């Protein structure tokens, strides 16, 4: 029965350019364009998921649908991939969007600080300024959520939920001492 209900839940996949990089966005619910929707039925709250690594949204589909069901389908739930972590399928096109002309170019959009700026640019461009936000970060997405709270106090974030956070001193852990030099070399 649950699987039948979950199949009826509307899930919309988009590929947009954000900070000049292909970005996958999954949107659960009937609200795919909150900026241009001025109707009275437009929700007042957006639940926004910042993924952990490997940074693509498909991993979160069951969670997104379950969260949408649990909130009685009252709020849109969006998840964003990390910049450069999701490839555009051959049968899809990048949606034309209006990037914020005042947005500054992100120097290293693929680095950790650049990924934070990528999420901020998306929120500032695609979410109405008066829409309340609940940020849900998973793993490294928790760190990004905390940085967003620090860097953008003007955003109307009412909650930040951290799921299995990677916040600090990751490189000092046993696995981090092994992985950090290797990852730095690959980069």
Buried (B, 14 or more C-beta within 10 A) or exposed (E): EEEEEBEEBBBBBBBBEBBBBBBBBBBBBEBBEBEEEEEEEBBEBBBBBBBBEEBBBEBBBEBBBBBBBEBEBEBBBBBBBBBBBBEEEEEEEEEEBEBBEEBEEBEEBBEEBBBBBBBBBBBBBBBBEEBBBBBBBBBBBBBBBBBBEEEBEEBBBEEBBBBEBBEEEBEEEEEBEEEBEEEEEEE
